[in-house]
Amino acid sequence: MDFFEAQEVARKRTKLLVFYFVLAILGIVVAVYGLLLAITTFAGEPSPEGVVVFNPWQPTLLLIAAVGSLAVILLGSGFKVLQLASGGARVAQELGGRRISTDTTDPEERRLLNVVEEMAIASGTPVPDVYLLEHEEGINAFAAGYSPSDAVIGVTRGCMRRLSRDELQGVIAHEFSHVLNGDMRLNIRLMGLLFGIVMLTILGRIILRSGAYSSSNRKDAGTAVVLFGVGLLVIGSIGAFFARLIQAAVSRQREFLADASAVQFTRMPDGIAGALKKIGGLTEGSRIQDPHAEEASHMFFADGMVRALGSAMATHPPLPARIRAIDPHWDGRYLAPDEEDEGPSRRRREPSRGPAVGRSSAAAAVAGFAPGAASAPVSAIPAFREPTDTQIADAARLHAELPEAWVEGVRRPAGAQATLLALLLSRDPALRDEQVRLLEGIEDDGTAKAASVRQEQMGELSSQKKLVLIDLAMPALRRLSPREYDTFRERMRAVVESDHRIDLFEFTLEKILARHLDIYFRRRPRPQVRFTRLRDVSDAAEILLSALARVGSRGDAAALTVAFGAGAAALQAQEPGLRLTLRSEAHCGLGAVGAALDRLEEAGPLLKRALIDACSRVVLADGQVLSQEAELIRAIADALGTPLPLRLQVDEPAAPPVARPLA
């Protein structure tokens, strides 16, 4: 399943989930109505003949039951969703997680962060924050958040300490599958809906306490209150039971897919299979002790709860079934915590900052941006496929090629700011001095000087390494206070505007920050889906394809026509009758591209897939990829919220700088 298809499936599952919960809520309303009927009948006055009259149809009572039940459930759900609005960090904190500092010196924590960084680089997502559940000895992990921009990865201490590097990588790959496939937003909505239904039981307990007090003063009224409280408690418990059944069924569907994705990512089935076997062989298993584990149980790598009703309430398939799906020849024996899995496909991977990892030309051609791939029947850019083991190897290579001092520096807030500003500083000494003075005028805390020193150290960097540094900087930049982040953005704008022009890299960096940090710091809202047809965004698509075609053609009119035609044909095949026109250079500058991307950000997942596919065909129409094209493709992918692996085959010389005057 590709990334966009998985996103669309996640959206459909959300609708189905909402449908099921609507049915559950309707059932609760009917039950509350029945409860109110029973209480009013019990408390009602008998007829002159001494008979209590039962009237099953009382519209006013039904309205009270409906409004009251909906109010409690929706207020409870709304409260929980708002509580989790900050993203995955809140979920991790509720579970007792501690954010691992990006500059940690603990060897086990450092190994864990290296694995997460490599997976993020390979999948083209910003590096997520990592939380350690340090009091949990079971082997477990989770991914939480609304999108890759605010995602966090959480692991238990048992997971970090008891697993080998390959096993740990298999678990992290499983969690990244949930990040890429849109499962996290669904998980948070599940938590909100479940909490709303559980609110009925909480209200029932409150009413019972007040009823107990009332019964000592007014017997009849107290009895009615107690009955109502007991009824709500029972109804809420039954509702929560069925809600958890829905929660478990939705979760079980996804776990086999995530396991398969982890194997696809790493090409090491013994990694994730070994982790599952160690869970089976460990006394603590995958159990989570924190009291909030129940409501978040569907998020974990393995079931974190002991289930009284067995498989019906289990949020994950049975361990043996998951292991055999990965290792059909498993002999049924679990592993001791310190034992290695010696499966037939086991192979060791180089350490994250060790020697470069090689790759075959065949693997390069499969993974994307390979010369000669333009005629392939499907897109050659793996933006909407899950990362492969080759991409993970290349991520490790890029990670290892960066000097240790740069990587350590970018893991701290001050160093991350200085590094990103350094990437923007001009190579012209006079202009660079002016830019440094501008930065010192905003707030002279040493960042300007540090940026100047870092730029001299870095020299000329490839697009790949620039983008890796940006991704690595994300966790440190999230640690800024809102005021510090606003100051950082002001500094960025000052440098960009200092020469009254904006080039492609500046444009790319702006789109990355806007998507992943402006949303995180709530400087802009999360985009919502508004467009599902190409016709609705055809003008924006024309601008996007025209801009890409002009970058790659370098003034060659014939090449320009061929490149644009390749992308337009792909879109027109998706929607017969659609006609796209090549835009003039004046109408497809970076300003127009930015406006087009703002519109396309609200497109549906399958529409974004068609657009990224068309863009890839434009780029590969001449059988090569220029540095400028690579940067623009990454900007497009980030603006559309689509992970794009960084391993791009770039052909030099690069195209002339693409820039536009600032308004």
VEXTORMAR-23798 format. One record per residue (C-alpha): x, y, z; residue number from 1. Coordinates in steps of 0.05 Angstrom, whole numbers. Example, Ala and Ser with C-alpha at 12.3 -4.5 7.8 and 13.67 -1.06 7.14 Angstrom:
<robas>
east / north / up / i
246 / -90 / 156 / 1 $
273 / -21 / 143 / 2 $
</robas>
This chain:
<robas>
east / north / up / i
0 / 0 / 0 / 1 $
29 / 69 / -18 / 2 $
30 / 129 / 28 / 3 $
-28 / 167 / -3 / 4 $
-72 / 106 / -9 / 5 $
-59 / 91 / 64 / 6 $
-78 / 163 / 82 / 7 $
-143 / 155 / 42 / 8 $
-158 / 89 / 77 / 9 $
-145 / 122 / 144 / 10 $
-195 / 177 / 126 / 11 $
-247 / 125 / 107 / 12 $
-234 / 86 / 171 / 13 $
-245 / 150 / 210 / 14 $
-313 / 158 / 176 / 15 $
-330 / 85 / 191 / 16 $
-306 / 94 / 263 / 17 $
-350 / 156 / 271 / 18 $
-409 / 116 / 243 / 19 $
-399 / 60 / 294 / 20 $
-394 / 110 / 350 / 21 $
-456 / 146 / 326 / 22 $
-493 / 79 / 331 / 23 $
-463 / 70 / 401 / 24 $
-486 / 139 / 421 / 25 $
-556 / 127 / 394 / 26 $
-558 / 63 / 435 / 27 $
-537 / 102 / 497 / 28 $
-591 / 154 / 484 / 29 $
-644 / 100 / 480 / 30 $
-617 / 67 / 543 / 31 $
-618 / 133 / 581 / 32 $
-689 / 146 / 557 / 33 $
-709 / 78 / 583 / 34 $
-676 / 93 / 649 / 35 $
-712 / 159 / 655 / 36 $
-779 / 125 / 637 / 37 $
-767 / 74 / 692 / 38 $
-750 / 127 / 744 / 39 $
-808 / 173 / 727 / 40 $
-855 / 113 / 728 / 41 $
-827 / 91 / 795 / 42 $
-833 / 161 / 824 / 43 $
-899 / 178 / 791 / 44 $
-966 / 185 / 826 / 45 $
-1014 / 125 / 819 / 46 $
-1082 / 133 / 786 / 47 $
-1145 / 137 / 830 / 48 $
-1151 / 62 / 820 / 49 $
-1082 / 54 / 852 / 50 $
-1048 / 33 / 786 / 51 $
-983 / 64 / 762 / 52 $
-992 / 83 / 689 / 53 $
-933 / 68 / 643 / 54 $
-929 / 113 / 582 / 55 $
-872 / 90 / 535 / 56 $
-875 / 151 / 490 / 57 $
-855 / 217 / 524 / 58 $
-823 / 265 / 473 / 59 $
-800 / 314 / 526 / 60 $
-765 / 259 / 564 / 61 $
-733 / 234 / 500 / 62 $
-708 / 304 / 485 / 63 $
-678 / 309 / 555 / 64 $
-645 / 240 / 547 / 65 $
-617 / 258 / 478 / 66 $
-592 / 328 / 496 / 67 $
-564 / 306 / 563 / 68 $
-527 / 244 / 536 / 69 $
-499 / 281 / 476 / 70 $
-477 / 339 / 519 / 71 $
-439 / 293 / 567 / 72 $
-406 / 252 / 511 / 73 $
-389 / 310 / 466 / 74 $
-362 / 353 / 523 / 75 $
-321 / 295 / 548 / 76 $
-294 / 280 / 479 / 77 $
-281 / 353 / 464 / 78 $
-244 / 362 / 530 / 79 $
-199 / 302 / 515 / 80 $
-185 / 323 / 443 / 81 $
-168 / 394 / 465 / 82 $
-124 / 365 / 519 / 83 $
-87 / 326 / 465 / 84 $
-86 / 384 / 416 / 85 $
-12 / 396 / 426 / 86 $
1 / 330 / 392 / 87 $
38 / 268 / 411 / 88 $
78 / 300 / 467 / 89 $
16 / 304 / 512 / 90 $
1 / 230 / 502 / 91 $
73 / 212 / 519 / 92 $
72 / 256 / 581 / 93 $
6 / 225 / 605 / 94 $
39 / 157 / 600 / 95 $
96 / 180 / 644 / 96 $
145 / 192 / 587 / 97 $
208 / 235 / 593 / 98 $
233 / 269 / 530 / 99 $
303 / 245 / 514 / 100 $
349 / 304 / 503 / 101 $
378 / 306 / 433 / 102 $
447 / 318 / 463 / 103 $
443 / 260 / 512 / 104 $
508 / 224 / 527 / 105 $
475 / 160 / 553 / 106 $
498 / 105 / 504 / 107 $
431 / 69 / 503 / 108 $
392 / 133 / 492 / 109 $
442 / 155 / 439 / 110 $
433 / 89 / 402 / 111 $
357 / 97 / 404 / 112 $
361 / 169 / 378 / 113 $
408 / 148 / 321 / 114 $
359 / 94 / 299 / 115 $
301 / 144 / 300 / 116 $
342 / 196 / 262 / 117 $
361 / 146 / 208 / 118 $
289 / 125 / 198 / 119 $
265 / 197 / 195 / 120 $
317 / 215 / 143 / 121 $
301 / 153 / 102 / 122 $
227 / 168 / 102 / 123 $
233 / 243 / 90 / 124 $
199 / 264 / 154 / 125 $
225 / 313 / 206 / 126 $
260 / 277 / 264 / 127 $
207 / 266 / 318 / 128 $
218 / 277 / 392 / 129 $
232 / 212 / 429 / 130 $
202 / 198 / 497 / 131 $
227 / 145 / 546 / 132 $
177 / 110 / 592 / 133 $
233 / 98 / 642 / 134 $
192 / 61 / 694 / 135 $
165 / 10 / 646 / 136 $
205 / -55 / 642 / 137 $
161 / -88 / 589 / 138 $
181 / -85 / 516 / 139 $
136 / -35 / 481 / 140 $
134 / 29 / 440 / 141 $
84 / 76 / 408 / 142 $
76 / 133 / 358 / 143 $
29 / 191 / 374 / 144 $
10 / 257 / 343 / 145 $
-35 / 287 / 290 / 146 $
16 / 287 / 233 / 147 $
91 / 276 / 221 / 148 $
100 / 349 / 242 / 149 $
81 / 337 / 315 / 150 $
93 / 263 / 320 / 151 $
132 / 232 / 377 / 152 $
160 / 163 / 386 / 153 $
156 / 133 / 455 / 154 $
193 / 71 / 479 / 155 $
196 / 35 / 545 / 156 $
261 / 26 / 583 / 157 $
253 / -49 / 572 / 158 $
249 / -38 / 496 / 159 $
311 / 7 / 496 / 160 $
353 / -38 / 540 / 161 $
333 / -109 / 522 / 162 $
332 / -106 / 446 / 163 $
391 / -110 / 399 / 164 $
400 / -54 / 349 / 165 $
367 / -93 / 293 / 166 $
308 / -111 / 337 / 167 $
302 / -38 / 360 / 168 $
304 / -15 / 288 / 169 $
247 / -64 / 271 / 170 $
204 / -35 / 327 / 171 $
219 / 37 / 306 / 172 $
204 / 19 / 233 / 173 $
136 / -9 / 256 / 174 $
121 / 57 / 291 / 175 $
142 / 99 / 231 / 176 $
93 / 59 / 190 / 177 $
37 / 87 / 235 / 178 $
67 / 157 / 226 / 179 $
68 / 151 / 150 / 180 $
0 / 116 / 142 / 181 $
-41 / 168 / 180 / 182 $
-58 / 121 / 238 / 183 $
-38 / 171 / 292 / 184 $
-95 / 221 / 280 / 185 $
-144 / 164 / 282 / 186 $
-113 / 140 / 347 / 187 $
-123 / 207 / 381 / 188 $
-195 / 211 / 357 / 189 $
-206 / 142 / 386 / 190 $
-180 / 166 / 453 / 191 $
-227 / 227 / 451 / 192 $
-289 / 187 / 432 / 193 $
-276 / 134 / 484 / 194 $
-265 / 185 / 539 / 195 $
-332 / 217 / 521 / 196 $
-369 / 152 / 532 / 197 $
-330 / 138 / 596 / 198 $
-354 / 206 / 621 / 199 $
-423 / 174 / 633 / 200 $
-393 / 126 / 684 / 201 $
-357 / 185 / 717 / 202 $
-422 / 223 / 720 / 203 $
-457 / 161 / 748 / 204 $
-406 / 157 / 805 / 205 $
-416 / 231 / 821 / 206 $
-491 / 223 / 823 / 207 $
-486 / 161 / 867 / 208 $
-445 / 200 / 918 / 209 $
-495 / 257 / 918 / 210 $
-553 / 207 / 921 / 211 $
-524 / 174 / 982 / 212 $
-524 / 241 / 1016 / 213 $
-595 / 258 / 993 / 214 $
-623 / 191 / 1015 / 215 $
-608 / 208 / 1088 / 216 $
-651 / 271 / 1082 / 217 $
-705 / 255 / 1031 / 218 $
-716 / 182 / 1022 / 219 $
-757 / 182 / 958 / 220 $
-715 / 233 / 922 / 221 $
-651 / 200 / 946 / 222 $
-674 / 132 / 920 / 223 $
-690 / 161 / 851 / 224 $
-622 / 195 / 848 / 225 $
-586 / 131 / 868 / 226 $
-624 / 91 / 816 / 227 $
-607 / 143 / 763 / 228 $
-533 / 142 / 783 / 229 $
-531 / 65 / 782 / 230 $
-565 / 66 / 714 / 231 $
-515 / 116 / 684 / 232 $
-458 / 75 / 713 / 233 $
-485 / 12 / 680 / 234 $
-501 / 45 / 614 / 235 $
-433 / 80 / 612 / 236 $
-397 / 16 / 628 / 237 $
-434 / -22 / 574 / 238 $
-422 / 35 / 524 / 239 $
-348 / 36 / 542 / 240 $
-345 / -39 / 533 / 241 $
-372 / -35 / 462 / 242 $
-329 / 26 / 448 / 243 $
-267 / -13 / 469 / 244 $
-289 / -70 / 424 / 245 $
-291 / -21 / 365 / 246 $
-224 / 8 / 388 / 247 $
-193 / -62 / 390 / 248 $
-221 / -83 / 322 / 249 $
-194 / -20 / 288 / 250 $
-126 / -29 / 321 / 251 $
-118 / -103 / 304 / 252 $
-130 / -88 / 230 / 253 $
-70 / -43 / 227 / 254 $
-18 / -83 / 265 / 255 $
-5 / -137 / 212 / 256 $
3 / -81 / 160 / 257 $
52 / -44 / 205 / 258 $
93 / -108 / 217 / 259 $
96 / -120 / 142 / 260 $
118 / -48 / 131 / 261 $
173 / -55 / 182 / 262 $
200 / -116 / 145 / 263 $
196 / -77 / 80 / 264 $
233 / -18 / 111 / 265 $
291 / -58 / 140 / 266 $
293 / -122 / 98 / 267 $
309 / -155 / 166 / 268 $
249 / -198 / 186 / 269 $
290 / -225 / 244 / 270 $
294 / -156 / 274 / 271 $
220 / -145 / 287 / 272 $
207 / -221 / 296 / 273 $
262 / -223 / 348 / 274 $
230 / -165 / 386 / 275 $
163 / -202 / 386 / 276 $
196 / -266 / 409 / 277 $
230 / -230 / 467 / 278 $
163 / -201 / 488 / 279 $
138 / -273 / 492 / 280 $
198 / -295 / 532 / 281 $
198 / -237 / 582 / 282 $
161 / -241 / 648 / 283 $
136 / -169 / 640 / 284 $
121 / -182 / 566 / 285 $
95 / -117 / 535 / 286 $
55 / -96 / 596 / 287 $
48 / -22 / 612 / 288 $
37 / -6 / 686 / 289 $
16 / 67 / 679 / 290 $
-59 / 78 / 695 / 291 $
-69 / 116 / 629 / 292 $
-47 / 55 / 589 / 293 $
-118 / 29 / 578 / 294 $
-142 / 89 / 539 / 295 $
-78 / 90 / 497 / 296 $
-72 / 15 / 489 / 297 $
-88 / 16 / 414 / 298 $
-26 / 59 / 402 / 299 $
26 / 10 / 427 / 300 $
72 / -36 / 388 / 301 $
44 / -95 / 428 / 302 $
-15 / -103 / 475 / 303 $
2 / -66 / 539 / 304 $
-56 / -94 / 580 / 305 $
-75 / -160 / 612 / 306 $
-143 / -177 / 581 / 307 $
-197 / -211 / 623 / 308 $
-238 / -227 / 560 / 309 $
-179 / -250 / 517 / 310 $
-177 / -237 / 443 / 311 $
-244 / -201 / 437 / 312 $
-216 / -140 / 474 / 313 $
-144 / -147 / 450 / 314 $
-119 / -87 / 412 / 315 $
-66 / -129 / 377 / 316 $
-66 / -197 / 342 / 317 $
-37 / -255 / 384 / 318 $
39 / -257 / 388 / 319 $
45 / -325 / 353 / 320 $
3 / -301 / 295 / 321 $
46 / -239 / 286 / 322 $
111 / -278 / 291 / 323 $
88 / -332 / 241 / 324 $
66 / -278 / 191 / 325 $
138 / -254 / 191 / 326 $
174 / -321 / 203 / 327 $
132 / -379 / 176 / 328 $
184 / -429 / 200 / 329 $
184 / -406 / 273 / 330 $
191 / -466 / 320 / 331 $
146 / -435 / 373 / 332 $
203 / -420 / 421 / 333 $
207 / -350 / 451 / 334 $
273 / -315 / 465 / 335 $
305 / -298 / 532 / 336 $
318 / -223 / 541 / 337 $
393 / -229 / 528 / 338 $
386 / -280 / 471 / 339 $
397 / -264 / 397 / 340 $
349 / -289 / 343 / 341 $
389 / -332 / 295 / 342 $
339 / -334 / 239 / 343 $
363 / -352 / 169 / 344 $
355 / -281 / 141 / 345 $
393 / -246 / 197 / 346 $
448 / -199 / 177 / 347 $
482 / -143 / 215 / 348 $
478 / -70 / 196 / 349 $
535 / -21 / 204 / 350 $
531 / 28 / 263 / 351 $
497 / 94 / 247 / 352 $
561 / 135 / 247 / 353 $
607 / 82 / 220 / 354 $
633 / 72 / 149 / 355 $
590 / 90 / 89 / 356 $
542 / 37 / 67 / 357 $
544 / 18 / -6 / 358 $
486 / 4 / -52 / 359 $
475 / -29 / -119 / 360 $
456 / 9 / -182 / 361 $
394 / -35 / -187 / 362 $
371 / -12 / -118 / 363 $
385 / 60 / -138 / 364 $
341 / 53 / -199 / 365 $
284 / 24 / -159 / 366 $
287 / 76 / -104 / 367 $
279 / 137 / -148 / 368 $
314 / 194 / -185 / 369 $
354 / 147 / -228 / 370 $
373 / 168 / -299 / 371 $
332 / 133 / -351 / 372 $
273 / 122 / -306 / 373 $
230 / 174 / -340 / 374 $
195 / 123 / -384 / 375 $
174 / 80 / -326 / 376 $
99 / 68 / -322 / 377 $
96 / 93 / -251 / 378 $
128 / 151 / -214 / 379 $
203 / 141 / -201 / 380 $
200 / 186 / -139 / 381 $
186 / 143 / -78 / 382 $
148 / 199 / -43 / 383 $
87 / 156 / -33 / 384 $
120 / 90 / -21 / 385 $
146 / 69 / 46 / 386 $
222 / 73 / 54 / 387 $
263 / 13 / 33 / 388 $
324 / -18 / 66 / 389 $
367 / 17 / 14 / 390 $
340 / 84 / 34 / 391 $
354 / 69 / 107 / 392 $
425 / 49 / 88 / 393 $
433 / 115 / 50 / 394 $
405 / 153 / 109 / 395 $
458 / 120 / 154 / 396 $
511 / 139 / 102 / 397 $
489 / 212 / 99 / 398 $
485 / 213 / 175 / 399 $
556 / 186 / 180 / 400 $
585 / 233 / 128 / 401 $
567 / 295 / 168 / 402 $
622 / 317 / 217 / 403 $
607 / 298 / 288 / 404 $
612 / 370 / 312 / 405 $
558 / 392 / 263 / 406 $
511 / 337 / 284 / 407 $
522 / 349 / 358 / 408 $
513 / 424 / 347 / 409 $
448 / 418 / 310 / 410 $
419 / 376 / 367 / 411 $
419 / 438 / 412 / 412 $
370 / 497 / 404 / 413 $
425 / 549 / 397 / 414 $
466 / 505 / 349 / 415 $
404 / 488 / 308 / 416 $
387 / 562 / 298 / 417 $
458 / 579 / 281 / 418 $
463 / 522 / 230 / 419 $
399 / 539 / 193 / 420 $
419 / 613 / 191 / 421 $
488 / 592 / 165 / 422 $
455 / 555 / 108 / 423 $
422 / 621 / 87 / 424 $
482 / 668 / 94 / 425 $
511 / 694 / 29 / 426 $
578 / 670 / 3 / 427 $
593 / 742 / -16 / 428 $
635 / 769 / 43 / 429 $
606 / 840 / 39 / 430 $
534 / 817 / 38 / 431 $
548 / 765 / 92 / 432 $
576 / 819 / 138 / 433 $
514 / 860 / 127 / 434 $
470 / 800 / 142 / 435 $
508 / 786 / 207 / 436 $
498 / 859 / 228 / 437 $
424 / 852 / 214 / 438 $
421 / 790 / 258 / 439 $
458 / 824 / 315 / 440 $
409 / 881 / 311 / 441 $
350 / 835 / 324 / 442 $
378 / 805 / 388 / 443 $
453 / 799 / 400 / 444 $
458 / 734 / 438 / 445 $
517 / 706 / 398 / 446 $
474 / 669 / 346 / 447 $
496 / 715 / 289 / 448 $
570 / 704 / 302 / 449 $
559 / 629 / 311 / 450 $
522 / 626 / 245 / 451 $
580 / 662 / 209 / 452 $
631 / 614 / 239 / 453 $
588 / 553 / 221 / 454 $
581 / 577 / 149 / 455 $
657 / 581 / 141 / 456 $
663 / 511 / 169 / 457 $
610 / 481 / 124 / 458 $
631 / 512 / 57 / 459 $
590 / 488 / -2 / 460 $
542 / 432 / 16 / 461 $
499 / 388 / -29 / 462 $
424 / 395 / -25 / 463 $
421 / 327 / 8 / 464 $
465 / 346 / 66 / 465 $
430 / 413 / 75 / 466 $
363 / 378 / 80 / 467 $
391 / 325 / 128 / 468 $
416 / 381 / 174 / 469 $
347 / 414 / 172 / 470 $
312 / 349 / 191 / 471 $
361 / 336 / 247 / 472 $
350 / 406 / 274 / 473 $
275 / 397 / 283 / 474 $
274 / 367 / 354 / 475 $
320 / 422 / 380 / 476 $
278 / 477 / 347 / 477 $
215 / 449 / 380 / 478 $
249 / 462 / 447 / 479 $
248 / 537 / 435 / 480 $
197 / 578 / 474 / 481 $
144 / 612 / 431 / 482 $
180 / 679 / 439 / 483 $
247 / 647 / 419 / 484 $
215 / 615 / 359 / 485 $
185 / 682 / 336 / 486 $
254 / 714 / 343 / 487 $
285 / 657 / 303 / 488 $
234 / 666 / 247 / 489 $
247 / 742 / 247 / 490 $
321 / 728 / 238 / 491 $
307 / 680 / 181 / 492 $
264 / 732 / 146 / 493 $
317 / 786 / 156 / 494 $
371 / 743 / 122 / 495 $
326 / 722 / 65 / 496 $
302 / 793 / 51 / 497 $
372 / 824 / 57 / 498 $
387 / 815 / -18 / 499 $
315 / 831 / -39 / 500 $
310 / 764 / -74 / 501 $
292 / 693 / -54 / 502 $
325 / 632 / -84 / 503 $
301 / 560 / -87 / 504 $
336 / 537 / -24 / 505 $
308 / 595 / 16 / 506 $
239 / 578 / -12 / 507 $
248 / 505 / 7 / 508 $
270 / 520 / 77 / 509 $
211 / 568 / 87 / 510 $
162 / 513 / 65 / 511 $
194 / 462 / 112 / 512 $
190 / 509 / 172 / 513 $
120 / 532 / 155 / 514 $
95 / 460 / 151 / 515 $
130 / 430 / 210 / 516 $
143 / 486 / 260 / 517 $
92 / 541 / 247 / 518 $
38 / 489 / 257 / 519 $
74 / 461 / 318 / 520 $
78 / 530 / 350 / 521 $
6 / 544 / 328 / 522 $
26 / 602 / 283 / 523 $
-20 / 572 / 231 / 524 $
-77 / 521 / 234 / 525 $
-72 / 449 / 210 / 526 $
-96 / 444 / 138 / 527 $
-163 / 411 / 124 / 528 $
-183 / 372 / 61 / 529 $
-225 / 416 / 14 / 530 $
-208 / 391 / -56 / 531 $
-215 / 321 / -83 / 532 $
-219 / 334 / -158 / 533 $
-164 / 357 / -205 / 534 $
-211 / 407 / -237 / 535 $
-216 / 444 / -172 / 536 $
-141 / 457 / -170 / 537 $
-122 / 455 / -244 / 538 $
-94 / 526 / -243 / 539 $
-48 / 510 / -184 / 540 $
-26 / 445 / -218 / 541 $
-8 / 484 / -282 / 542 $
36 / 532 / -242 / 543 $
71 / 475 / -206 / 544 $
86 / 435 / -269 / 545 $
106 / 497 / -308 / 546 $
156 / 519 / -254 / 547 $
188 / 450 / -250 / 548 $
192 / 444 / -326 / 549 $
227 / 512 / -331 / 550 $
278 / 494 / -277 / 551 $
299 / 430 / -313 / 552 $
296 / 454 / -385 / 553 $
347 / 511 / -373 / 554 $
320 / 553 / -430 / 555 $
312 / 496 / -480 / 556 $
242 / 507 / -510 / 557 $
236 / 435 / -536 / 558 $
257 / 405 / -469 / 559 $
208 / 452 / -434 / 560 $
150 / 427 / -477 / 561 $
169 / 354 / -468 / 562 $
176 / 361 / -392 / 563 $
111 / 398 / -381 / 564 $
75 / 350 / -428 / 565 $
99 / 290 / -388 / 566 $
68 / 316 / -324 / 567 $
5 / 343 / -356 / 568 $
-8 / 277 / -392 / 569 $
-4 / 240 / -325 / 570 $
-57 / 286 / -294 / 571 $
-101 / 286 / -356 / 572 $
-102 / 210 / -355 / 573 $
-129 / 214 / -284 / 574 $
-186 / 259 / -304 / 575 $
-206 / 254 / -378 / 576 $
-226 / 320 / -409 / 577 $
-179 / 360 / -365 / 578 $
-135 / 408 / -404 / 579 $
-72 / 439 / -375 / 580 $
-33 / 497 / -406 / 581 $
41 / 514 / -398 / 582 $
46 / 580 / -359 / 583 $
94 / 635 / -380 / 584 $
156 / 648 / -338 / 585 $
125 / 711 / -309 / 586 $
66 / 670 / -283 / 587 $
104 / 612 / -250 / 588 $
156 / 645 / -206 / 589 $
167 / 624 / -134 / 590 $
113 / 672 / -110 / 591 $
62 / 639 / -154 / 592 $
88 / 570 / -135 / 593 $
80 / 588 / -61 / 594 $
8 / 610 / -72 / 595 $
-7 / 546 / -112 / 596 $
22 / 502 / -57 / 597 $
-20 / 538 / -4 / 598 $
-82 / 518 / -45 / 599 $
-58 / 447 / -59 / 600 $
-43 / 436 / 15 / 601 $
-119 / 428 / 23 / 602 $
-123 / 373 / -30 / 603 $
-143 / 302 / -12 / 604 $
-89 / 247 / -6 / 605 $
-104 / 213 / -73 / 606 $
-103 / 280 / -108 / 607 $
-36 / 296 / -77 / 608 $
-10 / 229 / -102 / 609 $
-30 / 247 / -173 / 610 $
5 / 314 / -166 / 611 $
70 / 286 / -138 / 612 $
69 / 232 / -192 / 613 $
61 / 286 / -246 / 614 $
117 / 327 / -215 / 615 $
163 / 266 / -216 / 616 $
149 / 256 / -290 / 617 $
167 / 328 / -305 / 618 $
233 / 322 / -267 / 619 $
252 / 257 / -301 / 620 $
231 / 275 / -372 / 621 $
304 / 288 / -391 / 622 $
331 / 229 / -352 / 623 $
369 / 270 / -301 / 624 $
355 / 309 / -237 / 625 $
387 / 375 / -223 / 626 $
402 / 402 / -154 / 627 $
350 / 458 / -164 / 628 $
297 / 406 / -183 / 629 $
313 / 364 / -122 / 630 $
304 / 425 / -77 / 631 $
239 / 446 / -109 / 632 $
211 / 375 / -106 / 633 $
227 / 372 / -31 / 634 $
192 / 440 / -21 / 635 $
131 / 415 / -58 / 636 $
130 / 350 / -18 / 637 $
136 / 387 / 49 / 638 $
83 / 438 / 30 / 639 $
35 / 381 / 12 / 640 $
51 / 343 / 76 / 641 $
79 / 283 / 38 / 642 $
142 / 247 / 62 / 643 $
196 / 247 / 9 / 644 $
259 / 205 / 20 / 645 $
322 / 246 / 14 / 646 $
363 / 197 / -28 / 647 $
362 / 236 / -93 / 648 $
409 / 223 / -151 / 649 $
431 / 293 / -170 / 650 $
465 / 309 / -236 / 651 $
509 / 371 / -240 / 652 $
520 / 425 / -262 / 653 $
460 / 453 / -227 / 654 $
410 / 497 / -263 / 655 $
419 / 572 / -259 / 656 $
392 / 599 / -193 / 657 $
317 / 607 / -193 / 658 $
298 / 670 / -156 / 659 $
244 / 722 / -152 / 660 $
245 / 793 / -126 / 661 $
213 / 802 / -59 / 662 $
147 / 840 / -59 / 663 $
</robas>
